[in-house]
């Protein structure tokens, strides 16, 4: 089943077109699954997390997916689990795969980024998730890559644009060149 073409200005939207839309929506109604409860009411269908299931359990995305986790008073983001050279990044000292689901307070519009620390041999020793107005400049022991750009107004995130969609490999080349690639 395919969704009918969106009407253009001047097109006649008639009963038959409306019925095609309704048939399409009925055909794609989700069924639910592990951790997701489907409820049908006279007015429609709703999906909700089953009791004891968190959003983290249900909504798995790609590695380093940055999502809005703001509260009424503070702009925050959550970052989906991912790794750099098999090192799990942290937010405020809490690993991304921790059951508590760490969140990053977003203090400024700019970038959400990974900061990679390497030793003298270029081996990754630590990775953290941070927020700043601009991406810091790399040096001999630190490399940086943007996960997402973010716009903040008060306690609300008004725009969030994803950049990285894979776990990453990292290699230091020369004195302060850090190369990242998706794995």
Legacy VTK file of the C-alpha trace (Angstrom):
# vtk DataFile Version 3.0
C-alpha trace
ASCII
DATASET POLYDATA
POINTS 183 float
0.000 0.000 0.000
1.310 3.453 -0.889
0.389 6.854 0.516
-1.488 8.889 -2.099
0.286 11.857 -3.657
0.104 15.037 -1.588
-2.427 17.427 -3.113
-1.039 20.440 -4.933
-2.635 23.885 -4.888
-5.772 23.727 -7.023
-6.179 19.926 -6.738
-9.579 18.642 -5.718
-9.407 16.814 -2.398
-12.368 14.465 -2.454
-13.788 11.578 -0.473
-11.876 8.969 -2.512
-8.542 10.665 -1.759
-9.403 10.768 1.951
-10.268 7.068 1.913
-6.881 6.261 0.347
-5.161 8.118 3.202
-7.244 6.284 5.822
-6.530 2.869 4.236
-2.813 3.672 4.161
-2.759 4.725 7.818
-4.636 1.604 8.869
-2.177 -0.551 6.922
0.848 0.908 8.712
-0.517 0.946 12.263
2.321 -0.411 14.445
1.666 -3.583 16.390
3.897 -2.991 19.408
6.642 -5.273 20.563
9.026 -5.906 23.460
8.620 -3.023 25.864
5.962 -1.267 23.778
2.287 -1.530 24.601
-0.318 -0.847 21.907
-3.713 0.405 22.996
-6.657 0.795 20.665
-9.391 3.235 21.552
-12.499 4.301 19.689
-10.589 7.418 18.661
-7.422 5.705 17.474
-4.313 3.827 18.523
-1.639 4.859 21.014
1.762 3.355 21.713
3.447 3.653 25.096
6.349 2.147 26.965
5.272 -0.819 29.064
5.566 -0.376 32.856
9.172 -0.607 34.010
10.583 0.059 30.525
12.524 3.245 29.877
12.772 5.172 26.634
16.386 4.004 26.388
15.149 0.369 26.321
12.665 1.040 23.510
14.215 3.715 21.286
17.504 2.352 20.028
19.172 4.519 17.425
22.509 4.630 15.702
25.754 5.111 17.660
26.241 8.679 18.904
22.651 9.692 18.143
22.162 12.997 19.991
18.623 13.571 21.308
16.918 16.338 23.264
16.663 15.387 26.958
15.771 18.848 28.285
13.757 19.444 31.413
11.524 22.454 31.997
14.432 24.400 33.472
17.606 23.050 31.826
18.626 22.328 28.220
20.157 18.834 28.048
21.006 16.163 25.490
21.425 12.415 25.681
23.931 10.586 23.482
23.356 7.017 22.276
26.077 4.476 23.088
28.984 4.337 20.652
32.735 3.816 20.916
36.029 5.223 19.669
38.682 2.521 19.216
36.667 0.330 21.626
36.702 3.061 24.319
33.265 4.070 25.636
32.912 7.859 26.031
31.700 9.443 29.251
29.526 12.397 30.181
30.525 13.840 33.536
32.430 10.659 34.341
29.471 8.363 33.561
29.874 5.985 30.599
27.341 6.199 27.754
26.366 2.552 28.336
25.623 3.100 32.039
22.108 2.119 33.156
21.546 5.654 34.504
21.649 7.133 30.954
23.928 10.138 31.451
22.831 13.501 30.039
24.881 16.547 29.100
23.764 20.001 30.191
23.909 22.256 27.134
25.152 25.642 28.263
25.662 27.263 24.869
24.597 27.058 21.246
27.326 25.511 19.145
28.532 21.924 19.065
28.153 18.682 20.972
31.501 16.980 20.436
33.764 14.090 21.365
37.097 14.922 22.982
39.639 12.143 22.467
42.760 11.986 24.653
45.750 10.070 23.303
49.056 9.080 24.898
52.512 9.784 23.428
52.133 6.765 21.118
48.773 7.999 19.766
46.743 5.351 21.644
43.273 6.531 22.725
43.143 6.630 26.538
39.907 8.542 27.220
36.883 9.943 25.363
34.365 12.471 26.711
31.249 14.175 25.343
31.215 17.974 25.710
29.449 21.167 24.617
31.061 24.415 23.437
30.361 27.350 21.140
32.995 26.067 18.674
34.998 22.900 18.219
38.361 23.209 20.049
41.586 23.030 18.061
43.394 19.685 18.102
46.833 19.394 19.678
49.376 16.630 20.298
47.263 14.848 22.930
43.666 15.888 22.093
41.480 15.310 19.043
37.907 16.523 18.571
34.962 15.633 16.340
31.486 17.179 16.179
28.618 14.805 17.007
25.924 17.433 16.401
25.309 21.139 16.233
22.844 22.592 18.701
20.924 25.850 19.147
19.715 26.785 22.613
17.248 29.448 23.727
16.822 29.634 27.500
16.141 26.088 28.694
14.980 24.866 25.282
16.889 23.245 22.456
15.565 24.881 19.292
17.674 22.994 16.723
19.693 19.788 16.767
21.591 18.595 13.682
23.276 15.193 13.736
26.767 14.771 12.299
28.132 11.342 13.333
26.151 8.129 12.744
28.694 5.361 13.481
31.066 4.229 16.169
34.446 5.672 15.298
37.991 4.701 14.627
40.725 7.233 15.467
44.308 7.605 14.393
46.800 10.330 15.283
49.035 11.404 12.407
51.966 13.735 12.928
51.971 16.132 15.821
48.383 17.359 15.983
46.392 15.739 13.164
43.591 13.439 14.351
41.712 11.343 11.786
38.291 9.833 12.550
36.271 7.351 10.463
33.064 5.403 10.868
33.285 1.722 11.768
LINES 1 184
183 0 1 2 3 4 5 6 7 8 9 10 11 12 13 14 15 16 17 18 19 20 21 22 23 24 25 26 27 28 29 30 31 32 33 34 35 36 37 38 39 40 41 42 43 44 45 46 47 48 49 50 51 52 53 54 55 56 57 58 59 60 61 62 63 64 65 66 67 68 69 70 71 72 73 74 75 76 77 78 79 80 81 82 83 84 85 86 87 88 89 90 91 92 93 94 95 96 97 98 99 100 101 102 103 104 105 106 107 108 109 110 111 112 113 114 115 116 117 118 119 120 121 122 123 124 125 126 127 128 129 130 131 132 133 134 135 136 137 138 139 140 141 142 143 144 145 146 147 148 149 150 151 152 153 154 155 156 157 158 159 160 161 162 163 164 165 166 167 168 169 170 171 172 173 174 175 176 177 178 179 180 181 182
